[in-house]
């Protein structure tokens, strides 16, 4: 896949919003023709970003608004000594850079976990959305609140759950999100997170993460081979079962 890293040389390309394959996924709510047309008018690019590259860099002052079209990414903050906290993981259909597009500078970074494709929307048009399309503006705010709730859930894990519960909650939540996107087949999906990614997201040391990951595999929660994770017993405990059985509300797609 051709990957562009020089933002000044990116082509205007990509699937028209009216034919976006993501809109057919059960993860997303229906849109009106007018909504889709307005979203198309805001789109300025379709960008390919290589795994390990920043989609938005910390402190960036001109970040656009993105929708993740394909691939996985994560939002992070880094301390002066290099320690990293992963705030949340991003899957297709998720909004990237809402905070960065509204503030003078991005307070975090967003890195491509795999090779990704992103739809690019002009930050200068975000205000037009609030003025001209209040329903879409509400949905954008809803998506921001959804991302906040995912960060809240991760904070609950870090503050109150055991190491096993933290990793199980992360695995189950990512499985459910991937399932609504059609990325799961026979209870198996591509799982690109390394143990270091999990450790940085869950407030665990790499050694503790590795030992807990192995213990959950032996207990029969999941199998992992060839980069694919198969969820075998999401109801291993009552707490895990409650996570697995939560309703997944269809969300807006910008």
C-alpha positions in Angstrom: 0.0 0.0 0.0 1.3 3.4 -1.0 1.8 5.5 2.2 2.0 9.3 2.1 3.8 11.1 5.0 4.3 14.5 3.5 1.0 16.3 4.2 1.6 18.8 1.3 1.7 16.0 -1.3 -1.4 14.0 -0.4 -3.9 13.3 -3.2 -7.6 14.1 -3.0 -9.0 10.6 -3.2 -11.1 8.1 -1.3 -14.6 6.6 -1.3 -17.5 9.2 -1.7 -19.3 9.6 1.6 -22.5 8.4 0.0 -20.9 5.1 -0.8 -18.9 4.7 2.4 -18.8 0.9 3.3 -18.7 1.8 7.0 -22.3 3.1 6.8 -23.6 -0.4 6.3 -22.0 -1.7 9.5 -24.3 -2.3 12.5 -22.0 0.0 14.6 -23.5 3.1 12.9 -26.8 4.9 12.9 -28.5 5.9 9.6 -27.8 9.4 8.1 -30.0 11.6 5.9 -29.0 12.4 2.4 -28.5 16.1 3.4 -26.3 15.1 6.3 -24.1 12.9 4.1 -23.9 15.7 1.5 -22.7 18.2 4.1 -20.1 15.7 5.4 -18.9 15.3 1.9 -18.6 19.1 1.5 -16.3 19.2 4.6 -14.0 16.4 3.4 -10.8 17.7 1.9 -8.6 14.5 1.7 -8.3 10.8 2.1 -5.0 10.1 3.8 -2.9 6.9 4.2 -0.6 6.8 7.3 2.0 4.2 8.0 1.9 2.2 11.3 4.0 4.0 13.9 3.5 7.4 12.4 1.6 10.2 14.2 -1.7 11.2 12.7 -1.7 14.2 15.1 1.4 15.1 16.9 1.4 16.5 20.5 1.3 20.3 20.4 0.3 20.4 16.7 -1.5 23.8 16.0 -3.1 23.1 12.6 -4.6 19.6 13.1 -7.6 18.8 11.0 -10.5 16.6 12.0 -10.4 13.0 10.9 -12.6 9.9 10.7 -10.7 6.6 10.9 -11.7 4.8 7.7 -9.6 1.7 8.1 -7.0 0.3 10.6 -6.3 0.9 14.3 -4.8 3.9 16.1 -4.5 5.1 19.7 -4.5 8.4 21.5 -1.6 9.0 24.0 0.2 11.5 26.2 3.9 11.3 27.0 5.7 12.6 30.1 8.9 14.6 29.9 10.9 11.5 30.8 9.4 9.5 28.0 6.8 7.5 29.8 3.7 7.0 27.8 0.0 6.8 28.8 -2.3 5.4 26.1 -5.7 7.1 26.7 -7.8 5.0 24.4 -7.7 2.8 21.2 -9.4 3.9 18.0 -11.1 1.7 15.5 -12.8 2.4 12.1 -15.5 5.1 12.3 -14.0 6.8 15.3 -13.4 10.6 15.3 -9.8 11.7 15.6 -8.7 15.2 16.6 -12.0 16.8 17.9 -10.1 18.3 20.8 -7.2 19.4 18.6 -9.5 21.0 16.0 -11.3 23.1 18.6 -8.3 24.2 20.7 -5.2 26.2 19.7 -2.9 23.2 20.0 -3.4 19.4 20.5 -3.0 18.3 24.1 -2.2 14.7 23.0 -0.9 12.7 20.1 -2.6 10.1 17.9 -0.5 7.3 16.5 -1.3 4.8 13.8 -1.2 1.3 15.4 -1.5 -0.4 12.0 -1.4 1.2 8.6 -4.5 3.3 8.5 -6.7 5.3 6.2 -8.3 8.5 7.4 -10.9 10.8 6.0 -9.7 14.4 6.5 -12.1 17.2 7.3 -11.2 20.9 7.4 -11.0 22.3 10.9 -12.1 25.6 9.5 -15.5 24.1 8.6 -16.2 22.7 12.0 -17.9 25.9 13.0 -20.0 25.8 9.9 -21.3 22.5 11.1 -22.5 24.0 14.4 -24.1 27.0 12.6 -25.7 25.2 9.6 -26.3 21.6 10.7 -27.2 21.5 14.4 -28.1 17.7 14.2 -24.6 16.9 13.0 -23.2 19.3 15.6 -25.0 17.4 18.3 -23.7 14.1 16.9 -20.2 15.4 16.9 -20.6 16.4 20.6 -22.1 13.0 21.3 -19.0 11.3 19.8 -16.8 13.5 22.0 -18.7 12.4 25.0 -18.5 8.7 23.9 -14.7 9.0 23.7 -14.7 10.6 27.2 -16.7 7.6 28.5 -14.2 5.2 27.1 -11.4 7.1 28.9 -13.5 7.0 32.0 -13.9 3.2 31.7 -10.2 2.8 31.4 -9.7 5.0 34.5 -12.0 2.7 36.4 -9.9 -0.2 35.3 -6.6 1.5 36.4 -8.1 2.6 39.7 -10.3 -0.3 40.8 -9.8 -3.5 38.8 -7.2 -6.1 39.3 -4.6 -6.8 36.6 -6.6 -9.7 35.2 -9.8 -7.7 35.2 -8.1 -4.8 33.4 -6.8 -7.0 30.6 -10.0 -8.9 30.3 -12.1 -5.7 30.2 -9.8 -4.3 27.4 -10.0 -7.5 25.4 -13.7 -7.9 25.7 -14.4 -4.2 24.9 -12.2 -4.3 21.8 -13.8 -7.6 20.7 -17.3 -6.1 21.0 -16.3 -2.9 19.1 -14.7 -5.0 16.4 -17.7 -7.3 16.2 -20.0 -4.3 15.3 -17.6 -3.4 12.5 -17.7 -6.8 10.9 -14.1 -7.5 11.9 -14.9 -10.7 13.8 -15.2 -14.1 12.2 -15.8 -17.3 14.2 -15.1 -15.3 17.4 -11.7 -14.3 16.1 -10.3 -10.9 15.1 -7.0 -9.3 14.2 -5.5 -8.0 17.5 -2.6 -5.6 16.7 -1.9 -4.6 20.3 1.5 -5.6 21.8 1.8 -6.3 25.5 3.6 -2.9 25.8 0.5 -1.2 24.4 -1.6 -2.9 26.9 0.8 -2.1 29.7 0.8 1.6 28.7 -3.0 1.7 28.6 -3.7 -0.1 31.8 -1.1 1.2 34.2 0.8 -2.1 34.5 4.4 -3.0 34.2 5.4 -5.0 31.1 6.3 -8.0 33.3 3.0 -7.9 35.2 1.1 -7.6 31.9 2.9 -10.6 30.4 2.3 -12.8 33.4 -1.4 -11.8 33.6 -1.9 -12.3 29.8 -0.5 -15.8 30.1 -2.7 -16.6 33.1 -5.9 -15.5 31.3 -5.0 -17.6 28.2 -4.4 -20.6 30.4 -7.8 -20.0 32.2 -9.5 -20.2 28.8 -10.6 -16.6 28.3 -9.0 -16.4 24.8 -6.5 -17.9 22.5 -3.9 -15.9 20.6 -2.0 -17.0 17.6 -0.7 -15.4 14.4 -1.8 -12.0 15.5 -5.4 -13.1 15.9 -7.3 -13.2 19.2 -10.1 -15.7 19.6 -12.5 -15.0 22.5 -13.3 -18.4 24.0 -15.1 -17.7 27.2 -16.2 -14.0 27.8 -18.4 -15.2 30.7 -15.4 -16.6 32.6 -16.5 -14.7 35.6 -19.7 -12.8 36.5 -17.8 -9.4 36.1 -16.5 -10.4 32.7 -20.0 -11.6 31.7 -21.5 -8.2 32.6 -18.9 -6.4 30.4 -19.6 -8.7 27.5 -23.4 -8.4 27.7 -23.5 -4.6 27.7 -25.6 -3.0 24.9 -23.7 -1.5 22.0 -25.6 1.6 20.9 -25.3 2.5 17.2 -23.3 5.7 16.9 -23.1 8.5 14.4 -20.6 8.3 11.6 -19.1 11.6 10.4 
